[in-house]
Amino acid sequence: METTTRAGDAAGDARGRAGHADAAREVPGPSTWDVAATAFRSWRDGAPGAMDELVTAMTPVLWHVVRAYGLERGDAQDVVQTTWLTLVRRAESIADPQAVAAWLTTTARREAWRVARRRAPAVVVTDDVLEFFADPTDSAEQQAVRHDTDDLLWRCVRSLSERCRRLLRVVAFDDRPDYARISRDLGMAVGSIGPTRGRCLARLRQTLLAAGGAP
């Protein structure tokens, strides 16, 4: 009887330990995003060593993002370092610590894209190929048509509201517009820039069509 009792107790202990182990496995740990947010918040509050925790948590993520652009190891290291330096300089622009991981990955992606484009090999084109593809000089008729088309476009642009004119002038000449800068310059919420641009372009198109422009 005593042997049976001890065996039962041992089995119960084993089941208990297994239950605790299962419970421990079922409780997920904090995500990298949460660890980064906590470390960033602590760093801004002046906690020593918090930046080291943030770097430890996010550097593998940034490395993966940067290497996806096909950069050499040295260039990738430079991009990651630039990302961290940019964070230190612009930390106050991140209002919500929970957004720091997304901010870092976006910054790394943009810097990697810039470096990758700069590193892209130049394509050598021979003179005969250039001559084949070179546009001939416009005729007087073509120049007149282009002048009329440009004049119509700008007359339609001038008919838009000042808000639309300013926004379209900014985004028309920038391949990668800085929405934060546009927000400051034009006094617009970042989230409203895209929809406003769409409405302004639609209004410009309607104005052009009404004025006899090509669809």
C-alpha positions as YAML, in Angstrom:
chain: A
units: angstrom
residues:
- id: 1
  name: MET
  ca: [0.00, 0.00, 0.00]
- id: 2
  name: GLU
  ca: [2.78, 2.44, 0.92]
- id: 3
  name: THR
  ca: [4.59, 1.67, -2.34]
- id: 4
  name: THR
  ca: [1.40, 2.34, -4.28]
- id: 5
  name: THR
  ca: [0.88, 5.66, -2.46]
- id: 6
  name: ARG
  ca: [4.44, 6.80, -3.17]
- id: 7
  name: ALA
  ca: [3.99, 5.83, -6.80]
- id: 8
  name: GLY
  ca: [0.77, 7.80, -6.95]
- id: 9
  name: ASP
  ca: [2.39, 10.83, -5.34]
- id: 10
  name: ALA
  ca: [5.31, 10.65, -7.78]
- id: 11
  name: ALA
  ca: [2.90, 10.42, -10.71]
- id: 12
  name: GLY
  ca: [0.97, 13.39, -9.36]
- id: 13
  name: ASP
  ca: [4.17, 15.40, -8.99]
- id: 14
  name: ALA
  ca: [5.16, 14.50, -12.53]
- id: 15
  name: ARG
  ca: [1.76, 15.56, -13.84]
- id: 16
  name: GLY
  ca: [2.04, 18.81, -11.89]
- id: 17
  name: ARG
  ca: [5.48, 19.57, -13.28]
- id: 18
  name: ALA
  ca: [4.25, 18.76, -16.77]
- id: 19
  name: GLY
  ca: [1.25, 21.02, -16.24]
- id: 20
  name: HIS
  ca: [3.49, 23.88, -15.12]
- id: 21
  name: ALA
  ca: [5.76, 23.30, -18.11]
- id: 22
  name: ASP
  ca: [2.77, 23.35, -20.49]
- id: 23
  name: ALA
  ca: [1.50, 26.52, -18.87]
- id: 24
  name: ALA
  ca: [4.91, 28.12, -19.24]
- id: 25
  name: ARG
  ca: [4.98, 27.18, -22.90]
- id: 26
  name: GLU
  ca: [1.51, 28.61, -23.46]
- id: 27
  name: VAL
  ca: [2.41, 32.05, -22.08]
- id: 28
  name: PRO
  ca: [4.11, 33.97, -24.90]
- id: 29
  name: GLY
  ca: [6.99, 36.26, -24.09]
- id: 30
  name: PRO
  ca: [7.06, 39.91, -25.13]
- id: 31
  name: SER
  ca: [7.45, 40.52, -28.85]
- id: 32
  name: THR
  ca: [10.48, 42.27, -30.30]
- id: 33
  name: TRP
  ca: [8.25, 45.28, -30.94]
- id: 34
  name: ASP
  ca: [7.24, 45.40, -27.26]
- id: 35
  name: VAL
  ca: [10.83, 44.98, -26.07]
- id: 36
  name: ALA
  ca: [11.91, 47.79, -28.38]
- id: 37
  name: ALA
  ca: [9.12, 50.08, -27.16]
- id: 38
  name: THR
  ca: [9.96, 49.46, -23.51]
- id: 39
  name: ALA
  ca: [13.68, 50.00, -24.06]
- id: 40
  name: PHE
  ca: [13.09, 53.17, -26.09]
- id: 41
  name: ARG
  ca: [10.77, 54.59, -23.45]
- id: 42
  name: SER
  ca: [13.31, 53.81, -20.72]
- id: 43
  name: TRP
  ca: [16.13, 55.37, -22.74]
- id: 44
  name: ARG
  ca: [14.21, 58.59, -23.23]
- id: 45
  name: ASP
  ca: [13.51, 58.59, -19.50]
- id: 46
  name: GLY
  ca: [17.25, 58.43, -18.85]
- id: 47
  name: ALA
  ca: [17.62, 54.78, -17.84]
- id: 48
  name: PRO
  ca: [21.25, 53.62, -18.25]
- id: 49
  name: GLY
  ca: [21.72, 50.69, -20.57]
- id: 50
  name: ALA
  ca: [18.28, 51.00, -22.18]
- id: 51
  name: MET
  ca: [19.76, 51.93, -25.55]
- id: 52
  name: ASP
  ca: [21.88, 48.76, -25.44]
- id: 53
  name: GLU
  ca: [18.69, 46.75, -24.95]
- id: 54
  name: LEU
  ca: [17.06, 48.50, -27.89]
- id: 55
  name: VAL
  ca: [20.08, 47.89, -30.12]
- id: 56
  name: THR
  ca: [20.23, 44.23, -29.10]
- id: 57
  name: ALA
  ca: [16.53, 43.74, -29.86]
- id: 58
  name: MET
  ca: [16.34, 45.57, -33.18]
- id: 59
  name: THR
  ca: [19.72, 45.18, -34.87]
- id: 60
  name: PRO
  ca: [18.97, 41.65, -36.18]
- id: 61
  name: VAL
  ca: [15.70, 42.95, -37.62]
- id: 62
  name: LEU
  ca: [17.39, 45.93, -39.26]
- id: 63
  name: TRP
  ca: [20.14, 43.72, -40.63]
- id: 64
  name: HIS
  ca: [17.55, 41.46, -42.27]
- id: 65
  name: VAL
  ca: [15.73, 44.47, -43.76]
- id: 66
  name: VAL
  ca: [18.91, 46.02, -45.14]
- id: 67
  name: ARG
  ca: [20.37, 42.84, -46.59]
- id: 68
  name: ALA
  ca: [17.17, 42.30, -48.55]
- id: 69
  name: TYR
  ca: [18.36, 45.15, -50.80]
- id: 70
  name: GLY
  ca: [21.39, 43.13, -51.87]
- id: 71
  name: LEU
  ca: [23.95, 45.38, -50.18]
- id: 72
  name: GLU
  ca: [27.47, 44.20, -49.44]
- id: 73
  name: ARG
  ca: [28.27, 43.56, -45.80]
- id: 74
  name: GLY
  ca: [30.17, 46.82, -45.35]
- id: 75
  name: ASP
  ca: [27.40, 48.89, -46.92]
- id: 76
  name: ALA
  ca: [24.80, 47.07, -44.84]
- id: 77
  name: GLN
  ca: [26.72, 47.85, -41.65]
- id: 78
  name: ASP
  ca: [26.94, 51.51, -42.64]
- id: 79
  name: VAL
  ca: [23.19, 51.64, -43.27]
- id: 80
  name: VAL
  ca: [22.38, 50.08, -39.90]
- id: 81
  name: GLN
  ca: [24.75, 52.48, -38.14]
- id: 82
  name: THR
  ca: [23.21, 55.44, -39.97]
- id: 83
  name: THR
  ca: [19.77, 54.25, -38.88]
- id: 84
  name: TRP
  ca: [20.80, 54.27, -35.22]
- id: 85
  name: LEU
  ca: [22.45, 57.70, -35.53]
- id: 86
  name: THR
  ca: [19.29, 59.04, -37.14]
- id: 87
  name: LEU
  ca: [17.25, 57.70, -34.23]
- id: 88
  name: VAL
  ca: [19.46, 59.48, -31.71]
- id: 89
  name: ARG
  ca: [19.14, 62.76, -33.62]
- id: 90
  name: ARG
  ca: [15.39, 62.52, -34.21]
- id: 91
  name: ALA
  ca: [14.18, 60.60, -31.17]
- id: 92
  name: GLU
  ca: [11.89, 63.43, -30.09]
- id: 93
  name: SER
  ca: [9.92, 63.13, -33.33]
- id: 94
  name: ILE
  ca: [8.62, 59.70, -32.25]
- id: 95
  name: ALA
  ca: [5.58, 60.51, -30.16]
- id: 96
  name: ASP
  ca: [4.57, 56.91, -29.40]
- id: 97
  name: PRO
  ca: [7.34, 54.57, -28.16]
- id: 98
  name: GLN
  ca: [5.36, 51.63, -29.52]
- id: 99
  name: ALA
  ca: [6.10, 52.96, -33.01]
- id: 100
  name: VAL
  ca: [9.89, 52.95, -32.63]
- id: 101
  name: ALA
  ca: [10.39, 49.54, -34.25]
- id: 102
  name: ALA
  ca: [8.37, 50.52, -37.31]
- id: 103
  name: TRP
  ca: [10.21, 53.85, -37.43]
- id: 104
  name: LEU
  ca: [13.59, 52.09, -37.36]
- id: 105
  name: THR
  ca: [12.70, 49.58, -40.07]
- id: 106
  name: THR
  ca: [11.28, 52.30, -42.32]
- id: 107
  name: THR
  ca: [14.38, 54.47, -41.85]
- id: 108
  name: ALA
  ca: [16.66, 51.50, -42.57]
- id: 109
  name: ARG
  ca: [14.66, 50.59, -45.67]
- id: 110
  name: ARG
  ca: [14.87, 54.11, -47.07]
- id: 111
  name: GLU
  ca: [18.60, 54.39, -46.40]
- id: 112
  name: ALA
  ca: [19.24, 50.95, -47.90]
- id: 113
  name: TRP
  ca: [17.27, 51.90, -51.00]
- id: 114
  name: ARG
  ca: [19.30, 55.10, -51.34]
- id: 115
  name: VAL
  ca: [22.63, 53.29, -50.98]
- id: 116
  name: ALA
  ca: [21.57, 50.48, -53.32]
- id: 117
  name: ARG
  ca: [20.58, 52.98, -55.99]
- id: 118
  name: ARG
  ca: [23.90, 54.79, -55.60]
- id: 119
  name: ARG
  ca: [25.80, 51.51, -55.88]
- id: 120
  name: ALA
  ca: [23.93, 50.37, -58.99]
- id: 121
  name: PRO
  ca: [26.43, 49.81, -61.83]
- id: 122
  name: ALA
  ca: [26.39, 52.35, -64.62]
- id: 123
  name: VAL
  ca: [25.28, 51.03, -68.00]
- id: 124
  name: VAL
  ca: [27.70, 51.92, -70.79]
- id: 125
  name: VAL
  ca: [25.89, 52.85, -73.99]
- id: 126
  name: THR
  ca: [27.74, 53.31, -77.28]
- id: 127
  name: ASP
  ca: [27.34, 56.39, -79.44]
- id: 128
  name: ASP
  ca: [25.49, 54.56, -82.22]
- id: 129
  name: VAL
  ca: [22.86, 53.35, -79.72]
- id: 130
  name: LEU
  ca: [22.48, 56.87, -78.36]
- id: 131
  name: GLU
  ca: [21.99, 58.22, -81.87]
- id: 132
  name: PHE
  ca: [19.31, 55.60, -82.55]
- id: 133
  name: PHE
  ca: [17.29, 56.44, -79.43]
- id: 134
  name: ALA
  ca: [17.97, 60.18, -79.31]
- id: 135
  name: ASP
  ca: [14.86, 62.31, -79.78]
- id: 136
  name: PRO
  ca: [15.04, 64.46, -82.90]
- id: 137
  name: THR
  ca: [14.69, 68.22, -82.53]
- id: 138
  name: ASP
  ca: [11.05, 69.18, -82.24]
- id: 139
  name: SER
  ca: [9.55, 70.89, -85.23]
- id: 140
  name: ALA
  ca: [8.01, 74.34, -84.93]
- id: 141
  name: GLU
  ca: [4.56, 72.72, -84.97]
- id: 142
  name: GLN
  ca: [5.47, 70.32, -82.15]
- id: 143
  name: GLN
  ca: [6.90, 73.17, -80.09]
- id: 144
  name: ALA
  ca: [3.72, 75.18, -80.58]
- id: 145
  name: VAL
  ca: [1.54, 72.24, -79.53]
- id: 146
  name: ARG
  ca: [3.65, 71.64, -76.44]
- id: 147
  name: HIS
  ca: [3.53, 75.32, -75.55]
- id: 148
  name: ASP
  ca: [-0.26, 75.35, -75.84]
- id: 149
  name: THR
  ca: [-0.53, 72.17, -73.77]
- id: 150
  name: ASP
  ca: [1.73, 73.53, -71.03]
- id: 151
  name: ASP
  ca: [-0.14, 76.84, -71.02]
- id: 152
  name: LEU
  ca: [-3.48, 75.03, -70.63]
- id: 153
  name: LEU
  ca: [-2.13, 72.86, -67.82]
- id: 154
  name: TRP
  ca: [-0.82, 75.79, -65.79]
- id: 155
  name: ARG
  ca: [-3.99, 77.82, -66.35]
- id: 156
  name: CYS
  ca: [-5.93, 74.89, -64.89]
- id: 157
  name: VAL
  ca: [-3.48, 74.58, -62.00]
- id: 158
  name: ARG
  ca: [-3.92, 78.28, -61.22]
- id: 159
  name: SER
  ca: [-7.68, 77.73, -61.01]
- id: 160
  name: LEU
  ca: [-7.25, 75.34, -58.07]
- id: 161
  name: SER
  ca: [-7.31, 76.42, -54.46]
- id: 162
  name: GLU
  ca: [-4.08, 77.68, -52.96]
- id: 163
  name: ARG
  ca: [-3.92, 74.57, -50.77]
- id: 164
  name: CYS
  ca: [-4.05, 72.29, -53.82]
- id: 165
  name: ARG
  ca: [-1.55, 74.39, -55.77]
- id: 166
  name: ARG
  ca: [1.01, 74.31, -52.99]
- id: 167
  name: LEU
  ca: [0.59, 70.59, -52.38]
- id: 168
  name: LEU
  ca: [0.83, 69.63, -56.06]
- id: 169
  name: ARG
  ca: [3.90, 71.78, -56.59]
- id: 170
  name: VAL
  ca: [5.64, 69.97, -53.74]
- id: 171
  name: VAL
  ca: [4.78, 66.41, -54.77]
- id: 172
  name: ALA
  ca: [5.20, 66.99, -58.51]
- id: 173
  name: PHE
  ca: [8.95, 67.55, -58.26]
- id: 174
  name: ASP
  ca: [9.86, 65.03, -55.56]
- id: 175
  name: ASP
  ca: [10.06, 61.29, -56.29]
- id: 176
  name: ARG
  ca: [9.97, 60.47, -52.57]
- id: 177
  name: PRO
  ca: [8.17, 63.37, -50.85]
- id: 178
  name: ASP
  ca: [8.87, 63.84, -47.16]
- id: 179
  name: TYR
  ca: [5.37, 63.75, -45.67]
- id: 180
  name: ALA
  ca: [6.58, 65.03, -42.29]
- id: 181
  name: ARG
  ca: [8.12, 68.11, -43.93]
- id: 182
  name: ILE
  ca: [5.02, 68.66, -46.08]
- id: 183
  name: SER
  ca: [2.90, 68.40, -42.94]
- id: 184
  name: ARG
  ca: [4.95, 71.12, -41.25]
- id: 185
  name: ASP
  ca: [5.18, 73.38, -44.30]
- id: 186
  name: LEU
  ca: [1.52, 73.21, -45.29]
- id: 187
  name: GLY
  ca: [-0.01, 72.77, -41.84]
- id: 188
  name: MET
  ca: [-1.64, 69.47, -42.80]
- id: 189
  name: ALA
  ca: [-1.96, 66.24, -40.86]
- id: 190
  name: VAL
  ca: [0.30, 63.57, -42.31]
- id: 191
  name: GLY
  ca: [-2.62, 61.20, -42.76]
- id: 192
  name: SER
  ca: [-4.55, 63.75, -44.83]
- id: 193
  name: ILE
  ca: [-1.79, 64.46, -47.38]
- id: 194
  name: GLY
  ca: [-2.43, 61.42, -49.59]
- id: 195
  name: PRO
  ca: [-6.24, 61.79, -49.74]
- id: 196
  name: THR
  ca: [-5.93, 65.56, -50.30]
- id: 197
  name: ARG
  ca: [-3.45, 65.01, -53.14]
- id: 198
  name: GLY
  ca: [-5.87, 62.53, -54.74]
- id: 199
  name: ARG
  ca: [-8.75, 65.00, -54.55]
- id: 200
  name: CYS
  ca: [-6.60, 67.81, -55.97]
- id: 201
  name: LEU
  ca: [-5.44, 65.67, -58.89]
- id: 202
  name: ALA
  ca: [-9.02, 64.59, -59.62]
- id: 203
  name: ARG
  ca: [-10.14, 68.24, -59.57]
- id: 204
  name: LEU
  ca: [-7.26, 69.19, -61.89]
- id: 205
  name: ARG
  ca: [-8.19, 66.41, -64.31]
- id: 206
  name: GLN
  ca: [-11.83, 67.53, -64.39]
- id: 207
  name: THR
  ca: [-10.75, 71.10, -65.02]
- id: 208
  name: LEU
  ca: [-8.44, 70.05, -67.84]
- id: 209
  name: LEU
  ca: [-11.18, 67.97, -69.52]
- id: 210
  name: ALA
  ca: [-13.66, 70.83, -69.19]
- id: 211
  name: ALA
  ca: [-11.11, 73.16, -70.81]
- id: 212
  name: GLY
  ca: [-10.66, 70.83, -73.79]
- id: 213
  name: GLY
  ca: [-7.54, 69.00, -72.65]
- id: 214
  name: ALA
  ca: [-6.83, 65.45, -73.77]
- id: 215
  name: PRO
  ca: [-8.31, 62.74, -71.49]
...
